[in-house]
Every structure is written in structure tokens, then in C-alpha cells.
């Protein structure tokens, strides 16, 4: 088996597509009104699946994390410590919810956290001063 990408089951496809496209800079290959959307960031396939679509396809109901949650994180790296601060301020000014302002960690990474519109954590960090 080979990893092709990863996906998130989303409640509001249009809002999530706009956030990942307009705030985080992901490439989008479908329109925001489809039940499945493929996004690409730096060659990695990232997929959104509508919650209703996956439940209809499988014939099952699922539980979903709500609010800002620690269910998983998406990690994005930037070139250096300064870029962490700049990127954090930029994405917050575009509507990202700040979770943790940039901090330099004991292991040498400068990192911060934001939440997407459905509360999933997105880390922005760098190990380069």
C-alpha cells in the first residue's frame, strides 16, 4: 500500500474550501459545491468529504469532533522563525482563529496554532532561526 493523501469529513464544504484556498493557499481542483473536494499543498493530496456524503455512501452515522478540538493537526512549515510570526498574523487577519501565538519550544521549533472554521488545529512552524 502507498499513502495517496488524507481527508477530513467536513460539515460546510464551501466555508472550508474558501478557508483552505484563500487563507492557507491550498490549490483546489473541484468547485466548492461538490461532495468531495481535492486540495493540493506542496504535492500532498488533501481531501474534503462532505459528512452527509460519507454517511450516505457507507449507510452509517458517525460522531464528529465539535468546536476547537485536538482530534488531529495539520502541520505546515515555513522557512524560518520570523516567517512563523508573519504567517500567523497574516492568517489570523484573514479569519483564522488564533489558538496559540508563536512560541519557541525547548526542542528548537518556533510554532503556533490556529483553528480552521470547523475547529481543526493547524500548526505553523519552523526549526530554522
N, C-alpha and C positions, 0 to 999 in steps of 0.2 A: 504494500500500500504506500501511497505517496500523498503527502498533505497538499491539497489544492488551495485551501483558504479556510476562512472561518466565517461564521454567520451569527447574527443576532435576530431574535424574533421581536419585531417592533409593533408597537401599538398604533403609532401615527406615522405612516411611511413618508408623507410629504414633509412633515416637520423634521424628521430625522435625516432625510436626503438633503434638505436645504442646509441643515447644520453641518453635516459632514462635507458637503460640497463647498458651501460659502464661507464657513468658519475655519474648517480644518484642511481644506484644499484637496479632498479626495476627488479622483476622476469618477464620473458616473457614466455608465453605459446604457441605462434604461431611463424612461421617464418616471417621475415620482408617483404616478398613479397606477403602477403595476404592482402585483402582489409580491414579486421578487425583484430585487434590485442588486446589481453587481457594482461594487465600487472598487477602485484600484488605487493603492497608495504605494509608491516605490516598488512596483512589481508584485505586491501582495494582493491577492484577491480577498475581498471583504464583502460579505453578502448580507443583505437585509431580507428577511422573510416576514410577511405580514402574519401576525398571530392568528387571525381568522383563517388565513390560507393554510397554515401548517396544521391547524386543528381540523379543518375540513378534509385535508388530504389524508391525515392519519386516522380520523374518526375518534380522536381523543382530545380531552381538555387538559391543559397544563396550568401549573402555577407559575407566576412571573414575579420577579422582584419589583418592588414599587418604591418610589421616592429615590433619593440619593442612596445608592446601595454599594456594597462591597462584594457583589456576586462575582465580578471579574474586573480586569482593567485592560485597556488598550494602551500600549506603551508607544509613544512617539519620541524619537530622539532629534535633537537639534545640534548644531555644530559646536557650541561652547556654553559656558555658564551665562555669559551675557545674553545669548540668544534665548536661554530659558526664560529670563526675566522679560525680555522684549516680547516673546511669543505669548507668554502668559497674559501680559497686559493687552496685547492685540486681540486674542481670542475672547477675553473677558469683555472688552469693549464692543465685540461683535455679538455678545449674548451668551457666551459660555458661563456656567455657574461656577464661581470660584469655590474650591473645596479646601485647598492648602496652597498658600502663597509659596513662591520659590524659596527653598532652603537647601543649604549644602549639608549633605548627610555624612556621617562618620566614615562611610565606605568610599567617599570621594565623588559621589554623584550630586549634582545640583538638580533638584527635581521639584515639581509642583503637580497639583491635581486640579482638574476641572471636572464638571459633570456635563454630559450631553442632555438634551431635553427630556430623556426618559430616565435620567438618574444614573446612567452607567459611568464609571470612572474612566477618565482619560489622563494618563500620565504624560508629562512633557519633561524630558530630562537630558542631561549631558554629563559625561565623565571627563570632558576636556575643559580646563580652565581657560 
